[in-house]
Amino acid sequence: MNEGSWTIRSCSRDEAKTLAAALGLSEATASVLVRRGYTDPGQASAFLEGGIPEHDPFRLGDMQAACEAIRGAVAAGRRICVHGDYDADGICATVLAVLVLRELGAEVEWHLPSRFDEGYGVRSETVSRLADEGCGLVLTVDCGITAVAEVAQAKACGLDVVVTDHHRPGSEPPACPVVGPYGGDYPFPELCGTGVVWKLGQALLGADSPALQTHLDLVALATVADVVPLLDENRGLVIAGLRALATTQKPGLRELMRVARVDPARVDSTALGFRLAPRLNAAGRLGRPEAALELLLTEERETAARLAAQLEELNRDRQTVEERILRAAVDEVESWPEARRARRGYVLAGEDWHEGVIGIVASRLVERYHRPVVLIAGTDGDWKGSGRSIAGFDLVAALGECAGHLDRFGGHAAAAGLSVRPENVAGFTEAFERLADETVGEEDLRPATVVDALVHGSELTLELASELARLAPFGLGNPNVTLLLAGCELSDLSAVGEGKHLRFRVRDGDRDAGSAIAFGFGAQLDRYRRLGSYDLAFRLEENHWNGTVAPQLVVRRVFDGNDRYAELREWLKAQWRLAESLRDPQARTIFAELGLGQGASKRHLLESASFRELLEARALARAA
């Protein structure tokens, strides 16, 4: 099992000490903030506070014209159709737009496309149907930015259109008011589709509208589900939205949390991303997005309970399909000859695979094999593909290099989709895998864990866990804090959770550093039972159990430690006890780099470049 390596950014001790003193934090937490770019106390304090920035909604593209068109339609009694998308963000955006328009007194309906019958975006057939049915204005949410021809068709049919979308526009925008972060001079371009509708709501109802505040729960759910950076405005929206979700009066959200076994009092971004959002997405992935939308709109608890149960069943179906495809894909990779398994990108195709879940499976294969992966599902007509990538390999650019084998493709560096004719799958596979061989370096195949702070066992307290939790919500752009305890020993190991996970205790030198849980490490039980030292990368969290609260190490990676670490640490302890004039020159250099002295706080040995060099030199000498 290749655990890869770990890396840590440099950190000015003076900046960390200044920040710690100014904000009343430990140096460990302050060093995390400094490494993440929050060196100014005011900036760091604002980040921890997590308020919603007061960005002017009218700087968001054509907001003024959009509001005028919507208000004009409402005043004229013209019916408005909200056209959304079938993923969690598109569904939440549709719900929020419907609720905002109802506040204005609009006659409003909605349309969600089927992933399988219509696909993503605004379709010509939908435009024609809405015009025939007497709709007056179409408001797109989370889509429409590239619907140039469809908007022109709508206008020719007498339909007004307002586009709200957070995606990047094509070479020309639609000829209608467009509200999105890539138009105008809006200061934060990373809103999700529901976030853009939230800003439209601010413009229409007022930034302090009480009605709008009650819908922050939807904004938080969509923002986490769509994996946009949890910084700036998104951070503030999610923090406020989590508070709103804890006391939400929406029957649909309350029932969704119930079936997902989420405690409203302790809901966090992890619950949103891994418990609630997958159930909404399952509806769209399996062709029933309207069930999720109706769940979020209903005001009846009985209806909500019935729809939540449907989503739970759809999610179980999604998990079953996903596991079947994953097993088939892994079996195929493991059956390949060594030369094929050594390729630096994989393409796999299955005639009976479900196109709605291949993106999730591709992500899991990237985690397993740490190289770009494209999965292709057989469908009527063109086959559909979904890919996921690793840092350093631009997936959509790679698809562009292979475009001669494809009918369509799109996406971004980390994730992309494609359509390919069945007879071109083999040619695309060879072209893509050859390009990956030429582009992906050997070092790219080794996962690198970014560490936020080096700690000692004595620092792993509830107080530190509570401090680090203030950096939440965690997600893209603000990952959960990873600490590293070097040269530790593992004891009392046992497999739990039907053998899937490991539980053990950690010792740092002669000190017990606490209890640890390593999810998914159950098969490694015998390996970690061997005597020796390890470098442990983990999250420090509060563990609530049987009415007690204790710090717990939630393990991300276990690296083989340098067996010389403990020896050098003991040698340096002995050197510290000597008079300065009697100390070894190397020891004096290490102590100086660590800033050790009378009254100085304890720093980690690995923060000294000289100590790291000495550790590596002795390891090499031993190997020789």
Secondary structure, 3 states (H helix, E strand, C coil): CCCCEEEECCCCHHHHHHHHHHHCCCHHHHHHHHHCCCCCHHHHHHHHHCCCCCCCHHHECCHHHHHHHHHHHHHCCCCEEEECCCCHHHHHHHHHHHHHHHHCCCCEEEECCCCCCCCCCCCHHHHHHHHHCCCCEEEEECCCCCCHHHHHHHHHCCCEEEEECCCCCCCCCCCCCEECCCCECCCCCCCCHHHHHHHHHHHHHCCCCHHHHCCHHHHHHHHHHCCCCCCHHHHHHHHHHHHHHHCCCCHHHHHHHHHCCCCHHHCCHHHHHHHHHHHHHHHHHCCCHHHHHHHHHCCCHHHHHHHHHHHHHHHHHHHHHHHHHHHHHHHHHHHCCHHHHCCCCEEEEECCCCCCCHHHHHHHHHHHHCCCEEEEECCCCCEEEEEECCCCCCHHHHHHHCHHHCCEEEECCCEEEEEECHHHHHHHHHHHHHHHHHHCCHHHHCCEEEECEECCHHHCCHHHHHHHHCCCCCECCECCCCEEEEEEEEEEEEEECCCCEEEEEEEECCEEEEEEEECCCHHHHHHHCCCCCEEEEEEEEEEEECCEEEEEEEEEEEEECCCHHHHHHHHHHHHHHCCHHHCCHHHHHHHHHCCCCCCCCCCCHHHCHHHHHHHHHHHHHHHC
